[in-house]
Amino acid sequence: MDGGVNIMNEKNPEELYKERMERVMTTIGLKEPDRVPITPMSMFYAPTQKGYTKKEAMYEPQKLAQASFEVFSKTNWDMVPPLLGVFPAGVFDGLGVQFFKWPGAADEKQRLGDDVHFQYVEGEYMKADEYDEFFLDPTGFVIRKIIPRHHKNLQGFSMFPNLISLVSGYGVILNIPLFFGTPPNQEMMKSIGQAAVKLFEYVGANNKYVEDMKNIGYPVGFSNFVQAPYDVVSEFLRGMKGGMLDMYRRPEKLKKLLEMLVPSSIQATLIAQQMAPDNPIVFIPLHRGADGFMSREQFEEFYFPSLAAIMEALIQNNLIPCPFWEGSYNERLDFLGEFAQKHKGKMIYWFDRTDIIHAKEVFGDYVTIRGNVPASMLATGTPQQIDEYVKKIIEGCAEGGGFIVDGGVSGIPDEAKPECVKAMTEAVFKYGEYRK
């Protein structure tokens, strides 16, 4: 038993795929489809159900893809989870990633147990006195300073040629062969090559999974994502402590850095979208803007402006931002509502611990709300509890369209009970039909 449901459907896969996409898109447009959509996210749930460890899922993408296909093909969901939440550990080993620890890592310092979820490693990768150096030459700073700090096997980038050595034809003739030809950098290129092989294995498995699911009538939830600039700074440059202190000690420099990250964030997302044009939904995981991380005033000054600029650019390019407001955003609902009102029917707000029934009251006329069956209930509750909770949120959020059922944090947790996952799905079909 893995949470599948038995619902008869005589339509062919092409018709099912079109029907499911239309159901989701109608909902996003704030109209009532035939039924409330259900589009759960997930990470290790499927491989866990098939008896694989997290190490196997991260190192053997074919097993991850096959397990995901076998489990999610039985769900009758409107969109199934992508594989993108489970990172390819072989790439991590090749690059010598330092900002994660994961099961089975080749480097003992980064290694966790075979069935332990990967963990982020907090670090200050850009010092407080390096802002001006970043501003002077952002790309050069990232190549020569940040990449080697992030990756143990990419130390050679610290000697990457500077601007004049690359602009000058004579400089390139001398410096590029010299850079790539030194013995340490030749070893570095071997490591990059090994990482590339593992990445293409992962991409191939992912593409096959997406195509296999489409061939039986299932769209995948998303194939593209982007981060909020503040999260990039807090997680990969200044660290949590540094980012928080900078709001007080060097606010203008922090805001300048956040603004500088916006254009490249937009550009990278639009380029990635060209590789997966079928689904316009862009996932935006939000980590450090919740109620407990900063005040409302700080959120408005530091966190939201750069995020809003990215979301507005996506909307202008006919994409659908899906920010995942992880944690609680109860103190910011009126502010989020103001932004939603400016972009009516153009986004999905996915909530974790926020009161979504209250959120529906505040801005349900402007934006689709997604969520939020608690992970704790899916992992430790009963089917009856799940049924009652889904009934409650459908009754509180579904009227008028604009509501999608999913779990809270990470959607379906790794440890979810299959009978609870099944109960969540069945409750959507039981209570989620719209009466025309």
Protein Blocks (a to p, Z undefined) as FASTA:
>chain_A
ZZiacdddfbdfklmmmmmmmmmmmmmnopacfbdcdddddfklmmmmnopafklmmmmm
mlmmmmmmmmmmmnopabdcdfklpccfklmmmnopakbccehiablklpccfkbccddd
dddfbcfklmmmmmmmmmlmmmmmmmmmmpmklmmmmmgccfklmmpmklmmmmmmmmmm
pmklmmmmmmmmmmmmmmmmmmmmmmmmmmmmmmnopacfbfcdcddfklmmmmmmnomm
lmmmmmmmmmmlmmmmmmmmmmmmmmmmmmmmmmmmmbmcdcdddfklcfklpcfklmmm
mmmmmmmmmmmmmmmnopacddddehjfklmmmmmmmmmmmmghiaccddfkbcfklmmm
mmmmmbccedjddfklmmmmcfklmmmmmmmmmmmmmgggjiacddfehiiafklcfklm
mmmmmmmmmmmpccZZ
